[in-house]
């Protein structure tokens, strides 16, 4: 059956993890065009509302959305919280070590906000919460993880899809949400705006 022109999908994120997650279900964005916003939290802001707000602002900051274009734009942001405390996206070893010390042997929550804009001003967003518990980490385990470098730029100082997967005792919620993009909720969000998610899943990859 012949289909009309496929609407373009723009991923407004530079994260290779999000790109890879979309590709794993057959959705290949037509362009990757990250937007840049001030990601600092507002005083008193909680982790979940922060993740949602940042995802929304990233989507709305894309030129296509501002100009009322016909592309679909998808943005996301992940925030790790311990209680009301927001953990940073770690950029140095000392910061990553502080995060791992804090997460050791306890529960935390990972919030991923997703926002999508579509033609005609359509817009939808939601936040997905996942509860994660780490084992009690020994100092050699923390040292080895720091040496791996996987913590760099990661919310909370770890990436669950890598070596830190060995630290997880329990997870309730979305594994892909912790990685950076909850696929169930993202596909539903895009489909609700009219993006042909099912068609994309059925496409054969180009050689």
Secondary structure, 3 states (H helix, E strand, C coil): CCCCCCCCEEECCCCHHHHHHHHHCCCCCCEECCCCCCCCCCCCCCHHHHHHHHHHHHHHCCHHHHCCCCCEEEEEEEEEEECCEEECECCCHHHHHHHHHHHCCCEEEEEEEEEEECHHHCEEEEEEEEEEEECCCCHHHHHHHHHHCCCCCCECCCCCCCHHHHHEEEEECCHHHHHCCCHHHHHHHHHHCCCCHHHHHHCCCCC
